[in-house]
Structure formats: C-alpha cells, structure tokens
Amino acid sequence: MKKSLALVAVALAAALPVGAAQAHGNVAISVDTPDFGIRIGTPFPVYAPPVVVAPAPVYVPPPVIYAPPPRVIVPAPVYYGPPAFRPPGHYRKYHKVKHYRDRDWRDD
C-alpha cells in the first residue's frame, strides 16, 4: 500500500506542474535521472544567434595616371627703358651734378 501510495504521489507531483507550465510559458519542467528528481523553475536560457559582422566592402580606387604638363619654350621678354635725352659728350659736363671730387678743374 505504501508503494502504490508513493507512486500516486509521485505521479500527482509530476502532473501538477504541467498545468502550471501551460499557464505560464516561461516555466521549465524537467525530470532528472538516475537520481529521481523533479526540477521546476525558469527555462534554460535560449541565447540569440551570434551577430555576424561582415567586413565593410573594399572598393579599389581607379588608377591614377599622371600626365606632366607639356613643355612650353618662350623667349625671355625684352624690356625697353624710357627714352632719355643726353646731351653730346662735350656738353655733358655742364649739366651733370657737381660733387667735390668730380670737379673739372684742379687746385694744384
């Protein structure tokens, strides 16, 4: 009698959490063997799949072609000074600026 009563008690204990599990979806029921035991609690964690990180796409830049500028040969410009009046050589000594050392006579 004790044996049948124990089996009924175990069956009843195993059946009671089934109603609770249907009412609450986040309750886990498991029966562990060979050590007979009933575990009632939160479900085992279900982890999300790992995030797949794809590397950024690599775009190859277009090739750079360097074209040097064409050589241009230009002659140097010719600069002409403004027109100037110069008196003849014998007349020039009277119109130039006189300095002490540039005088036309001698003191000896």
TIBA-258757 format. One record per residue (C-alpha): z, x, y. Coordinates in pm, 1 decimal. Each point is the difference from the previous one (the first is absolute). Layout:
BEGIN
NODE          z          x          y
NODE          Z          X          Y
...
REM end
This chain:
BEGIN
NODE          z          x          y
NODE        0.0        0.0        0.0
NODE       77.8      280.9      234.9
NODE     -333.9      151.9      -79.9
NODE     -194.3     -316.5       80.2
NODE      205.9      -56.2      313.4
NODE      -73.3      354.3      112.9
NODE     -374.2      -50.6      -59.1
NODE        3.5     -325.0      198.4
NODE      188.4      171.2      282.3
NODE     -248.7      287.0        7.7
NODE     -296.5     -237.1       -8.8
NODE      150.6     -210.6      276.6
NODE       75.2      311.0      206.2
NODE     -356.4      119.3      -49.4
NODE     -146.3     -339.6       90.7
NODE      203.4      -63.2      314.5
NODE     -165.2      269.2      214.0
NODE     -346.6     -134.9      -83.7
NODE       57.9     -300.6      226.4
NODE      132.3      223.8      272.6
NODE     -299.1      231.1      -41.6
NODE     -239.1     -290.8       42.4
NODE      185.3     -120.8      308.3
NODE       16.3      345.6      157.4
NODE     -304.1      218.5      -54.9
NODE      172.5      324.2       90.0
NODE      254.7       -1.0     -284.4
NODE      -76.3      216.2     -300.6
NODE      130.0      -72.6     -346.7
NODE      -18.5      263.6     -267.5
NODE      146.6       35.1     -345.8
NODE       84.1      357.5      -92.1
NODE        0.4      115.5     -362.1
NODE      139.7      155.1     -223.4
NODE      321.3      -49.4      201.9
NODE      -22.2     -373.3       36.4
NODE       39.3      -84.3      365.1
NODE     -136.9     -234.3      258.0
NODE      -74.3      132.8      345.4
NODE      -41.7     -246.9      284.5
NODE      -78.0      128.5      345.0
NODE     -271.2       92.2      239.2
NODE     -339.0       81.9     -142.6
NODE     -123.0      349.2      -49.7
NODE     -164.4      127.9      315.6
NODE     -372.3      -41.2       15.7
NODE     -139.1      271.1      216.3
NODE     -315.6      -40.9      197.8
NODE     -286.5      223.5     -101.5
NODE       -8.3      326.6      189.1
NODE     -201.3        6.3      316.4
NODE     -324.3      182.3      -52.6
NODE      -65.0      215.4      300.9
NODE     -362.7       94.2       19.5
NODE      -90.9      294.7      218.9
NODE     -193.5      -68.2      313.7
NODE     -374.8       27.7      -41.9
NODE     -141.6      330.2      111.7
NODE     -311.9      -15.7      208.8
NODE     -202.3      316.2       31.2
NODE     -109.1       56.5      359.3
NODE     -369.5       52.6       60.1
NODE     -111.3      362.5       13.1
NODE        3.7      155.0      345.3
NODE     -317.9      184.8       84.9
NODE       28.9      228.0      302.5
NODE     -318.3       40.5      197.4
NODE       30.3      268.4      267.2
NODE     -151.9      -87.2      335.8
NODE     -345.7      142.3       61.7
NODE      -18.9      322.4      199.4
NODE     -140.9      -41.1      344.8
NODE     -107.7      311.8      187.5
NODE        1.5      -52.7      374.3
NODE      -58.9      276.7      252.1
NODE      280.7       76.9      240.5
NODE      -30.0     -179.6      332.2
NODE     -113.2      198.2      301.4
NODE      211.9      -47.0      309.2
NODE     -151.1       66.8      336.9
NODE      231.3       75.2      289.1
NODE      -35.7     -168.6      336.3
NODE     -254.7      151.4      234.6
NODE      154.0      254.4      237.5
NODE     -131.4      170.0      310.7
NODE       30.7      377.3       17.7
NODE     -127.7      190.3      293.6
NODE     -203.4      314.4      -57.8
NODE      176.5      325.5      -92.1
NODE       14.7      160.8      344.3
NODE      124.6     -323.7      156.7
NODE      264.1      -65.1     -264.7
NODE      259.3      242.7      137.7
NODE       46.8     -206.2      317.0
NODE       71.5     -325.5     -178.3
NODE      235.8      103.5     -278.0
NODE      379.0       -9.4       27.8
NODE      134.1      323.4      142.8
NODE      299.4      163.1     -163.5
NODE      177.9      315.3      101.9
NODE     -140.4      209.6     -282.6
NODE     -345.3     -156.4       14.2
NODE      -85.4       91.3      359.5
NODE     -335.2      146.7       87.1
NODE      118.8      288.4      219.0
NODE      207.5      306.8      -67.9
NODE      299.7      124.6      197.7
NODE      -21.5      370.9      -80.1
REM end
